[in-house]
């Protein structure tokens, strides 16, 4: 089982959602807003943890739990739909999951997906 975490531009969400819904096996996904800093340094080269920082950017984080066999197709769908070719398109990470439990039913592992 895999967890796919993608950071994407907010205006690409509709395209990413359409690409994911077009896949034959998509177990569902979660999306939430985030503020982030791109690789490198911003104009002001500072970190402010208690006030708005003009170097930060609005981003969306998308999380998918899936079976191993489905991960490559999901990653490709997200990458192709999110890509604009410009700096700041985001990043996608894939990690191995030890276990998944569906809270409602108690199902575990692949059965929970």
Protein Blocks (a to p, Z undefined) as FASTA:
>chain_A
ZZddddddfklmmmmmmmmmmpmbdgbdcddddddddehjdfkopacfkbccfkbccddd
ddddddfklmmmmmmmmmmmmpnoiahibpcdddddfbdcdfknopacjllZZ
